Amino acid sequence: MRMGASTNLTGVPSRSKHENDAIPKIAPKWLKYDRQVLRFDTYFQEPVVESKDENFRVHKCTMLYYLEDDTIHILEDRIENAGLP
């Protein structure tokens, strides 16, 4: 038998009396990264076919990436008098 954690007759390592199974050894992702957000300034180009003066418009956006649940939120910045709702 190797040296290390003692095993009982089932072959499963025995645990100490003071060890709590309800507390995980490694923190879950949703708890480890709670309220942590990565913020990126982004843009995308929209083709314009109605006008001969411009070929495309650039829309500036903000992308928020939430680490706790891997979700993404994209917000388009408002521009005064852009003609877009």
Secondary structure by P-SEA (a helix, b strand, c coil): cccccccccccccccccccccccccccccccccccbbbbbbcbbbbbbcccccccbbbbbbbbbbbcccbbbbbbbbbbcccccc
